[in-house]
Amino acid sequence: MKKLAAISLLAALSFSGALFAGQSLWSGPFRFDGNAITEEAILLKPDDPLGYSSAMAEGAPRSLTITVEDTADPDTSASVFADYSESFAEGTTVWDYTDEDYKDFSTDDTYLLTETITSVTEEKVFARKVTILPEPIMTLALALAGAFFFRKRMKCLVIILTAVLFASFDAKADISLSDVSCLQMWPFDRSVIINYTLDSDNTNTVFKVKFYGSIDDGVNLFDLSERGTLSRDGAEGTVEGLGKHKTIWMPDDNFSGVFVDDMKINVVAKEKPQPGSNTYMIIDLSDGTNATNFAVSYLDDEPDEGWTEEYKTTKIVLRKIEAGSFVMGSDHFENALDETPHKVTLTKPFYAGVFEVTQKQYELITGSNPSRYMGNMRPVEQVSYEMIRGEEKGIGWPANNEVDSDSFLGMLRAKTGMEFDLPTEAQWEYVCKAGTTTDLNDGNNITNRYEDVNMNKLGRYSKNRDDGKGGYSEHTTVGLYQPNNWDIYDMHGNIAEWCLDWYGEYGGDATDPKGANKIIGSFNARVFRGGGWNGDVYNCRSTIRNSMGFPGSSANNRGFRIFLVQ
């Protein structure tokens, strides 16, 4: 008598990838098997295991039919396995999952599973209730069975190999994205069903969606669309309409050998901008210092190909930020310097640079590149406040917002006719937080002053300079890490960023604050924010403000991004 050998566990794949911004929610862990369906008989484990014992029949099974019926709607049913009458051969018997309708069933419902197996002399029917997708304290047992036959007796021996417990993931509720759950259709096939619910105040909303997988609890991510094919809702990157949605992912051959019990999938969704929204402003610098004017145009949405190299070199991209209120500061750290929480209201919408100003962009505007660590798409550094705004008129803030004509902003203003500037400290923190209230703008507080795994995803700092994203001892190309909820990159780390304001203690709740006034004869310095490539995670927090610079000073970990108030 031969037995089917058990499937061995294989080494897990490890990929890394960058998320696009949006509302994000993880599924709970689920079993994933990347192996191809091979010559093995496939049965669902019955309530009565004797039903598939060798005593079932004198002859070999001649047909197998499994049907699924929605208990709440008897008219909804599908055949899971085809009838393979008279098709069995001596040796291994193969039953194939064939009916795609099974994937169209609603989630979180109970179904009646009927299994009918016949031989030459008898027929046995087993019926049981199952839950197709995981709910709290609900199990779905799946099993593989191998049918090997003797040349003479032709008796079937079924070997139950695997049973799996799926647990629900208690995720934090989100206004637009909820109820993310996943199930691989193994042993029927290798596809993974991803269920999720999208809601919005706008009933005509179109959502942009992305799907990421992880086999190490979110430390390393991979884009599902790059590691297989997507079908159904969201297959082309967009989902229309509110309510429940279903996306199906079929992994590619890269997953051959991957077999894990705790894979998770991250669904990220954001509302697609409406036509005419002018969500993004684009400044064309292509003609550089020879240009009489820099053309300014608008996009409603990010290009399909994403922010390519030109948007980090010959063009500057800014995103519209709506007016609003937020709590500035934090009380998370008792010994933090002047971070007293207070309510700030910004009454005017504005545009914020999606990336830090790069060396190529700075050179195309000014004709020079003062940076120490060179790279066209790296942030410009070794720039002082006075180089950006000017050392005469440009140091007048908050009394006025004038700049010198020979400064970076003076040249940019002259060729666009728009009053671009550095952000106020309040504007900078509002954009960095992007609706969050935590140390990091992915919704996490740090647990260690020097290093945090979540910071590894958000920006370059002292503990991840060898992560393979370039710049092994310093800053790196802008836009390589995860953006915040408003699609703004590198607000944590890479380089610290100059703000308009003089440093001063917060004065309580404020509307459109401009920071402190310069006090003659006292220690005066401008604020810069966000931390840099050589700082620890504590100094990259959204509320940190213990880095101050004299207006004429510069450093290789200090740069800027531009804003425009409407």
C-alpha positions as CSV (number, residue, x, y, z in Angstrom):
1,M,0.0,0.0,0.0
2,K,1.4,3.4,-0.9
3,K,0.6,6.6,0.9
4,L,0.6,10.1,-0.4
5,A,3.6,12.0,1.0
6,A,2.9,15.1,3.1
7,I,3.6,18.4,1.6
8,S,6.8,20.0,3.1
9,L,7.0,23.6,4.3
10,L,9.0,25.7,1.9
11,A,11.1,28.8,2.5
12,A,9.2,32.1,2.4
13,L,9.7,34.8,-0.1
14,S,10.7,38.2,1.1
15,F,10.0,41.3,-1.0
16,S,9.9,45.0,-0.1
17,G,7.8,47.7,-1.7
18,A,6.6,51.2,-1.1
19,L,2.9,51.9,-0.5
20,F,1.0,54.7,-2.1
21,A,-0.8,57.0,0.2
22,G,-4.4,56.4,1.2
23,Q,-6.6,54.8,3.9
24,S,-5.0,51.5,4.7
25,L,-6.2,48.3,6.4
26,W,-4.7,44.9,6.9
27,S,-6.5,41.6,6.7
28,G,-6.0,39.0,9.4
29,P,-3.5,36.2,8.9
30,F,-4.4,33.4,6.5
31,R,-2.8,30.3,5.2
32,F,-1.2,30.7,1.8
33,D,0.2,28.0,-0.5
34,G,2.0,29.2,-3.6
35,N,2.5,25.7,-5.0
36,A,0.7,24.7,-8.2
37,I,-2.2,22.2,-7.9
38,T,-0.7,18.9,-8.7
39,E,-2.0,15.3,-9.2
40,E,-3.8,15.0,-5.9
41,A,-7.4,14.2,-5.3
42,I,-9.1,17.2,-3.6
43,L,-11.9,16.8,-1.1
44,L,-13.2,19.0,1.7
45,K,-12.9,17.3,5.1
46,P,-16.3,15.8,6.0
47,D,-17.8,15.8,9.4
48,D,-17.7,12.0,9.4
49,P,-14.2,10.9,8.5
50,L,-15.4,7.4,8.0
51,G,-17.2,8.5,4.9
52,Y,-13.9,8.4,3.0
53,S,-12.4,5.4,4.5
54,S,-11.2,2.4,2.5
55,A,-14.4,0.6,3.5
56,M,-16.5,3.0,1.5
57,A,-16.9,0.8,-1.6
58,E,-15.7,-2.3,-3.3
59,G,-14.6,-0.4,-6.4
60,A,-12.9,2.8,-7.1
61,P,-14.9,6.1,-6.9
62,R,-16.4,6.9,-10.3
63,S,-17.6,10.4,-9.7
64,L,-17.5,13.2,-7.3
65,T,-19.7,16.3,-7.1
66,I,-19.6,19.0,-4.5
67,T,-22.1,21.8,-4.5
68,V,-22.4,25.0,-2.4
69,E,-25.7,26.6,-1.4
70,D,-26.3,29.9,0.3
71,T,-28.4,29.1,3.4
72,A,-30.0,32.5,3.3
73,D,-30.8,32.2,-0.5
74,P,-31.3,28.6,-1.7
75,D,-31.4,29.9,-5.3
76,T,-27.8,30.9,-5.0
77,S,-25.7,27.8,-5.6
78,A,-22.8,26.5,-7.7
79,S,-21.1,23.2,-8.5
80,V,-17.6,23.3,-7.0
81,F,-16.3,20.1,-8.7
82,A,-17.2,18.7,-12.0
83,D,-18.6,15.2,-12.5
84,Y,-15.8,12.9,-13.7
85,S,-17.8,9.8,-14.4
86,E,-15.9,7.0,-16.2
87,S,-12.7,9.2,-16.3
88,F,-10.7,7.5,-13.6
89,A,-7.5,5.7,-14.4
90,E,-5.4,3.3,-12.4
91,G,-3.0,5.3,-10.2
92,T,-3.6,8.8,-8.8
93,T,-7.1,10.2,-9.3
94,V,-7.4,13.9,-10.0
95,W,-10.4,16.1,-9.3
96,D,-10.2,19.6,-10.5
97,Y,-11.9,22.7,-9.1
98,T,-13.7,24.2,-12.1
99,D,-16.6,26.5,-11.2
100,E,-15.6,30.2,-11.0
101,D,-19.1,31.0,-9.7
102,Y,-18.0,29.9,-6.3
103,K,-15.9,33.1,-6.0
104,D,-19.0,35.2,-6.5
105,F,-20.6,34.2,-3.3
106,S,-21.1,36.9,-0.6
107,T,-18.7,37.1,2.2
108,D,-19.2,36.3,5.9
109,D,-22.2,34.1,5.2
110,T,-23.0,30.5,6.1
111,Y,-23.3,28.0,3.3
112,L,-24.6,24.4,3.0
113,L,-21.9,22.2,1.5
114,T,-23.0,19.0,0.0
115,E,-20.5,16.3,-1.0
116,T,-21.6,13.4,-3.2
117,I,-19.2,10.6,-4.0
118,T,-20.1,7.4,-5.8
119,S,-18.5,4.2,-6.8
120,V,-19.8,1.3,-8.9
121,T,-21.9,-0.1,-6.0
122,E,-22.9,2.8,-3.8
123,E,-23.3,6.5,-3.3
124,K,-22.7,8.6,-0.1
125,V,-23.8,12.1,0.5
126,F,-22.5,14.4,3.2
127,A,-23.9,17.8,4.0
128,R,-22.5,20.4,6.5
129,K,-22.5,24.1,7.1
130,V,-19.4,26.1,6.6
131,T,-18.4,29.8,6.7
132,I,-16.7,30.8,3.5
133,L,-14.7,33.7,5.0
134,P,-13.4,34.1,8.6
135,E,-15.5,35.5,11.4
136,P,-14.6,35.7,15.1
137,I,-14.1,32.2,16.6
138,M,-15.2,30.6,13.3
139,T,-13.1,28.0,11.6
140,L,-13.0,26.8,8.1
141,A,-11.3,23.4,7.7
142,L,-9.7,22.6,4.4
143,A,-7.9,19.4,3.6
144,L,-6.2,17.7,0.7
145,A,-6.7,14.0,0.1
146,G,-4.6,11.7,-2.1
147,A,-6.3,8.7,-3.6
148,F,-4.0,5.9,-4.5
149,F,-5.3,2.6,-5.8
150,F,-3.9,-1.0,-5.8
151,R,-3.8,-2.7,-9.1
152,K,-6.1,-5.5,-7.8
153,R,-8.3,-4.2,-5.0
154,M,-8.6,-0.5,-6.2
155,K,-9.5,0.6,-2.7
156,C,-9.2,4.4,-2.0
157,L,-7.2,5.6,0.9
158,V,-7.7,9.2,1.8
159,I,-5.1,11.0,3.8
160,I,-6.1,14.2,5.5
161,L,-3.1,16.5,5.4
162,T,-4.1,19.9,6.7
163,A,-6.7,21.8,8.7
164,V,-6.5,25.5,9.1
165,L,-7.9,28.0,11.6
166,F,-8.6,31.4,10.3
167,A,-8.9,34.2,12.8
168,S,-10.5,37.6,12.3
169,F,-8.3,40.7,12.4
170,D,-9.5,43.3,14.8
171,A,-8.6,46.3,12.7
172,K,-9.3,49.9,13.6
173,A,-12.4,51.1,11.8
174,D,-11.9,53.6,9.0
175,I,-14.4,56.0,7.4
176,S,-13.7,54.8,3.9
177,L,-12.2,51.3,4.2
178,S,-13.4,48.5,6.4
179,D,-14.1,44.7,6.7
180,V,-10.9,43.5,4.9
181,S,-10.7,39.7,4.9
182,C,-8.9,37.3,2.7
183,L,-9.1,33.6,1.9
184,Q,-7.0,31.5,-0.5
185,M,-9.0,29.0,-2.5
186,W,-6.5,26.3,-2.0
187,P,-6.9,23.4,-2.5
188,F,-9.4,24.4,-5.3
189,D,-6.8,26.7,-6.9
190,R,-4.1,29.2,-5.9
191,S,-6.2,32.3,-6.1
192,V,-6.8,34.6,-3.1
193,I,-10.1,36.3,-2.6
194,I,-9.8,39.8,-1.1
195,N,-13.0,41.3,0.4
196,Y,-13.4,44.8,1.6
197,T,-15.9,47.6,2.1
198,L,-15.6,51.2,0.8
199,D,-17.7,54.1,2.1
200,S,-17.7,57.8,1.5
201,D,-19.8,60.9,2.0
202,N,-19.7,61.2,-1.8
203,T,-22.1,58.7,-3.3
204,N,-20.5,59.0,-6.7
205,T,-17.0,58.3,-5.5
206,V,-14.4,56.4,-7.6
207,F,-11.7,54.9,-5.5
208,K,-8.1,54.2,-6.4
209,V,-6.9,51.0,-4.8
210,K,-3.7,49.1,-4.3
211,F,-3.0,45.7,-2.7
212,Y,0.1,44.6,-0.9
213,G,1.1,41.3,0.7
214,S,3.4,40.4,3.5
215,I,4.6,37.1,5.0
216,D,6.5,38.7,7.9
217,D,3.8,40.7,9.6
218,G,4.2,43.8,7.5
219,V,7.9,44.3,7.8
220,N,8.5,43.6,4.0
221,L,5.8,44.3,1.5
222,F,5.2,43.3,-2.1
223,D,2.8,44.7,-4.6
224,L,0.2,42.0,-5.6
225,S,-0.1,43.4,-9.1
226,E,3.6,42.9,-9.6
227,R,3.6,39.3,-8.2
228,G,0.6,37.9,-10.1
229,T,-2.6,39.1,-11.8
230,L,-5.6,40.8,-10.3
231,S,-9.2,40.4,-11.5
232,R,-12.7,41.6,-10.6
233,D,-13.0,44.9,-8.6
234,G,-9.8,47.0,-8.5
235,A,-8.0,44.9,-11.2
236,E,-7.2,48.1,-13.1
237,G,-6.4,50.1,-10.0
238,T,-9.8,51.7,-9.5
239,V,-13.1,50.7,-7.9
240,E,-16.5,52.4,-8.5
241,G,-19.3,52.6,-6.0
242,L,-19.7,52.2,-2.3
243,G,-20.2,49.0,-0.3
244,K,-18.7,45.5,-0.5
245,H,-16.1,44.7,-3.1
246,K,-14.2,41.6,-4.1
247,T,-10.8,41.4,-5.8
248,I,-9.1,38.1,-6.8
249,W,-5.4,37.7,-6.9
250,M,-3.7,34.9,-8.7
251,P,0.0,34.6,-7.7
252,D,2.6,34.1,-10.3
253,D,5.3,31.4,-10.5
254,N,7.6,33.4,-8.1
255,F,5.5,31.9,-5.3
256,S,6.3,28.4,-6.1
257,G,7.6,26.9,-2.8
258,V,6.0,29.5,-0.6
259,F,3.9,28.0,2.1
260,V,2.9,30.1,5.2
261,D,0.2,30.1,7.8
262,D,0.2,33.8,8.5
263,M,0.2,35.8,5.2
264,K,-1.6,39.2,5.4
265,I,-2.8,41.5,2.7
266,N,-2.9,45.3,3.0
267,V,-5.7,47.1,1.1
268,V,-5.0,50.8,0.5
269,A,-7.8,53.0,-0.9
270,K,-8.2,56.7,-1.6
271,E,-10.8,58.7,-3.4
272,K,-10.0,59.5,-7.0
273,P,-10.0,63.3,-7.5
274,Q,-13.0,64.7,-9.4
275,P,-12.5,66.3,-12.8
276,G,-11.5,69.9,-12.6
277,S,-10.2,69.6,-9.0
278,N,-6.6,70.8,-9.9
279,T,-5.3,68.5,-7.2
280,Y,-1.7,68.9,-8.4
281,M,0.2,71.9,-9.6
282,I,3.2,71.3,-12.0
283,I,6.0,73.8,-12.6
284,D,7.9,73.1,-15.8
285,L,11.6,74.0,-15.3
286,S,12.8,72.3,-18.5
287,D,14.4,75.4,-20.0
288,G,16.2,76.2,-16.8
289,T,17.9,79.6,-16.3
290,N,17.4,80.4,-20.0
291,A,13.6,80.4,-19.6
292,T,11.7,83.7,-19.6
293,N,8.9,82.1,-17.8
294,F,8.2,78.7,-16.2
295,A,4.9,77.2,-17.4
296,V,2.5,76.2,-14.7
297,S,-0.1,73.5,-15.3
298,Y,-2.5,71.4,-13.3
299,L,-3.5,67.7,-13.0
300,D,-6.6,66.2,-11.3
301,D,-4.8,63.0,-10.4
302,E,-1.3,61.5,-10.2
303,P,-0.2,60.2,-13.6
304,D,-0.9,56.5,-14.3
305,E,2.9,55.8,-14.4
306,G,3.4,57.6,-11.1
307,W,5.8,60.4,-10.4
308,T,8.5,59.6,-12.8
309,E,12.1,61.1,-12.9
310,E,11.0,64.3,-14.6
311,Y,8.9,65.3,-11.6
312,K,12.0,65.1,-9.5
313,T,14.3,66.9,-11.9
314,T,12.8,69.1,-14.7
315,K,9.4,69.6,-13.0
316,I,8.2,70.5,-9.5
317,V,5.0,69.0,-8.3
318,L,2.8,70.4,-5.5
319,R,-0.4,69.0,-4.1
320,K,-3.5,71.0,-3.0
321,I,-4.1,70.9,0.7
322,E,-7.5,72.0,2.0
323,A,-7.9,74.4,4.9
324,G,-8.7,72.9,8.3
325,S,-7.9,72.6,12.0
326,F,-5.6,70.3,13.9
327,V,-3.8,69.8,17.2
328,M,-0.3,71.1,16.8
329,G,2.3,69.7,19.2
330,S,2.2,66.6,21.3
331,D,2.3,65.6,25.0
332,H,3.7,62.1,24.2
333,F,7.1,62.9,25.6
334,E,7.3,64.7,28.9
335,N,10.8,66.0,28.2
336,A,10.1,67.2,24.7
337,L,11.1,70.8,24.1
338,D,8.2,73.2,23.6
339,E,5.7,70.9,22.0
340,T,2.7,72.0,24.1
341,P,-0.5,70.8,22.3
342,H,-2.8,73.5,21.1
343,K,-5.4,73.9,18.4
344,V,-4.4,75.6,15.2
345,T,-6.8,76.6,12.4
346,L,-5.5,77.3,8.8
347,T,-8.2,79.3,7.0
348,K,-6.7,79.2,3.4
349,P,-6.1,76.2,1.2
350,F,-2.5,75.9,-0.2
351,Y,-0.3,73.8,-2.3
352,A,2.6,71.8,-0.7
353,G,5.6,70.4,-2.4
354,V,5.1,66.6,-2.9
355,F,8.9,66.2,-2.7
356,E,11.7,68.1,-1.2
357,V,13.4,70.4,-3.7
358,T,16.0,68.4,-5.5
359,Q,19.4,69.3,-6.7
360,K,18.5,69.3,-10.3
361,Q,15.5,71.6,-9.7
362,Y,17.6,74.0,-7.6
363,E,20.2,74.1,-10.4
364,L,17.7,74.7,-13.2
365,I,16.3,77.7,-11.2
366,T,19.6,79.2,-9.8
367,G,22.3,77.8,-12.1
368,S,24.2,76.3,-9.1
369,N,24.2,73.3,-6.8
370,P,25.7,73.8,-3.4
371,S,25.1,70.2,-2.1
372,R,27.8,68.0,-0.6
373,Y,26.3,64.7,-1.5
374,M,25.5,64.9,-5.2
375,G,22.6,63.5,-7.1
376,N,20.0,65.0,-9.4
377,M,17.0,63.5,-7.6
378,R,18.5,63.9,-4.1
379,P,17.3,66.8,-2.0
380,V,19.4,69.9,-2.3
381,E,21.3,70.7,0.9
382,Q,23.9,73.1,2.2
383,V,21.3,75.8,1.5
384,S,20.7,78.5,4.1
385,Y,17.5,80.3,4.8
386,E,19.1,83.4,3.3
387,M,20.0,81.5,0.1
388,I,16.4,80.4,-0.2
389,R,14.7,83.8,0.6
390,G,17.5,86.3,0.6
391,E,19.6,88.1,3.2
392,E,18.0,91.6,2.9
393,K,14.2,91.6,2.2
394,G,14.1,87.8,2.6
395,I,14.7,88.0,6.4
396,G,11.7,90.2,7.0
397,W,9.2,87.4,7.9
398,P,6.7,87.7,9.8
399,A,6.5,91.4,9.1
400,N,6.2,90.7,5.4
401,N,6.7,87.9,2.9
402,E,9.1,89.7,0.6
403,V,12.1,87.9,-0.9
404,D,15.3,89.0,-2.6
405,S,15.3,88.9,-6.4
406,D,18.6,86.9,-6.5
407,S,17.4,84.2,-4.1
408,F,15.9,80.9,-5.1
409,L,12.4,82.0,-4.3
410,G,13.0,85.4,-5.9
411,M,13.9,83.7,-9.2
412,L,11.1,81.2,-9.0
413,R,8.5,83.9,-8.3
414,A,9.8,86.1,-11.1
415,K,9.4,83.3,-13.7
416,T,6.0,82.0,-12.5
417,G,4.3,85.2,-11.2
418,M,3.3,83.2,-8.1
419,E,4.4,83.9,-4.5
420,F,5.9,80.5,-3.6
421,D,7.5,80.4,-0.2
422,L,8.7,78.2,2.6
423,P,5.9,76.9,4.9
424,T,5.1,78.3,8.2
425,E,5.8,75.9,11.0
426,A,2.1,75.3,11.5
427,Q,1.6,74.6,7.8
428,W,4.5,72.2,7.8
429,E,3.2,70.1,10.7
430,Y,-0.4,70.1,9.3
431,V,0.9,68.6,6.1
432,C,3.2,66.2,7.8
433,K,0.5,64.8,10.1
434,A,-2.0,64.6,7.3
435,G,-4.9,63.9,9.7
436,T,-2.9,61.7,12.2
437,T,-2.2,62.6,15.8
438,T,0.8,60.3,16.3
439,D,4.6,60.6,16.3
440,L,4.7,59.2,12.8
441,N,2.3,60.0,10.0
442,D,1.4,56.3,9.4
443,G,-0.6,56.4,12.6
444,N,2.1,54.9,14.9
445,N,3.8,56.3,18.0
446,I,7.5,55.4,18.4
447,T,8.5,52.9,21.1
448,N,12.2,53.6,21.1
449,R,14.0,56.9,20.9
450,Y,16.7,55.8,18.5
451,E,15.0,53.2,16.2
452,D,11.6,52.2,15.1
453,V,10.5,49.6,12.5
454,N,7.7,52.0,11.2
455,M,10.2,54.7,10.5
456,N,12.1,52.3,8.2
457,K,9.1,52.6,5.8
458,L,8.7,56.3,6.0
459,G,12.0,57.9,5.4
460,R,15.8,57.9,5.6
461,Y,17.3,58.2,9.1
462,S,20.4,57.0,11.0
463,K,19.2,53.4,11.4
464,N,18.2,52.5,7.8
465,R,21.0,54.1,5.7
466,D,21.9,50.6,4.4
467,D,18.4,49.5,3.3
468,G,19.3,49.4,-0.4
469,K,17.5,52.6,-1.4
470,G,20.8,54.4,-2.3
471,G,22.8,57.0,-0.4
472,Y,24.4,54.4,1.9
473,S,25.8,57.0,4.4
474,E,23.6,60.0,3.8
475,H,20.3,61.2,2.2
476,T,18.9,59.5,-0.9
477,T,16.5,60.1,-3.8
478,V,13.3,61.7,-2.9
479,G,10.1,59.7,-3.0
480,L,11.5,56.3,-2.3
481,Y,9.6,55.8,1.0
482,Q,6.0,55.6,1.9
483,P,4.1,58.9,1.6
484,N,1.6,60.1,4.1
485,N,-2.2,60.1,3.7
486,W,-2.0,63.2,1.5
487,D,0.6,61.8,-0.9
488,I,3.4,63.9,0.5
489,Y,6.8,62.2,0.7
490,D,9.8,62.3,3.1
491,M,8.2,64.5,5.8
492,H,10.1,62.2,8.2
493,G,13.9,62.1,7.7
494,N,16.0,62.4,4.5
495,I,16.8,66.0,5.2
496,A,15.4,68.5,7.8
497,E,13.4,71.3,6.2
498,W,13.5,75.0,6.7
499,C,10.3,76.8,7.8
500,L,9.5,80.5,7.7
501,D,9.2,81.1,11.4
502,W,11.6,82.4,14.0
503,Y,11.8,79.9,16.9
504,G,9.6,80.7,19.9
505,E,7.4,79.1,22.4
506,Y,3.8,78.3,21.4
507,G,1.3,80.9,22.5
508,G,-1.8,78.7,22.7
509,D,-4.7,78.2,20.3
510,A,-4.1,80.2,17.1
511,T,-5.4,80.9,13.6
512,D,-2.9,81.1,10.7
513,P,0.0,81.6,13.1
514,K,3.2,83.2,11.8
515,G,5.5,82.2,14.6
516,A,7.4,84.5,17.0
517,N,8.9,87.9,16.3
518,K,12.6,88.5,16.3
519,I,13.7,90.0,19.6
520,I,16.7,92.3,19.2
521,G,19.7,91.2,21.3
522,S,18.4,87.7,22.0
523,F,19.2,84.3,20.6
524,N,17.3,84.1,17.3
525,A,17.1,81.2,14.9
526,R,14.7,80.0,12.3
527,V,12.9,76.6,12.8
528,F,13.5,73.6,10.6
529,R,11.5,70.4,10.8
530,G,11.3,66.7,10.1
531,G,14.8,65.5,11.0
532,G,17.5,64.2,8.7
533,W,19.4,61.2,7.4
534,N,21.8,61.3,10.4
535,G,19.2,61.7,13.1
536,D,17.5,59.2,15.3
537,V,13.7,58.5,15.1
538,Y,12.9,60.8,18.0
539,N,14.3,63.7,16.0
540,C,12.2,62.8,12.9
541,R,8.8,63.0,14.7
542,S,6.0,65.1,13.3
543,T,6.1,67.5,16.2
544,I,9.9,67.8,16.8
545,R,11.1,71.4,16.9
546,N,14.4,71.2,18.8
547,S,16.5,71.9,15.6
548,M,17.1,75.5,15.1
549,G,19.3,77.2,12.6
550,F,20.7,80.7,12.1
551,P,19.4,82.2,8.8
552,G,22.8,82.3,7.3
553,S,23.9,78.7,8.3
554,S,23.8,75.6,6.2
555,A,24.4,71.9,6.7
556,N,24.4,68.7,4.6
557,N,21.3,67.4,6.3
558,R,19.2,70.5,5.8
559,G,17.1,71.5,2.8
560,F,13.5,72.6,2.0
561,R,10.3,72.2,0.1
562,I,8.1,74.9,-1.3
563,F,4.5,75.9,-0.5
564,L,2.0,78.3,-2.1
565,V,-1.0,79.8,-0.3
566,Q,-4.0,80.4,-2.5
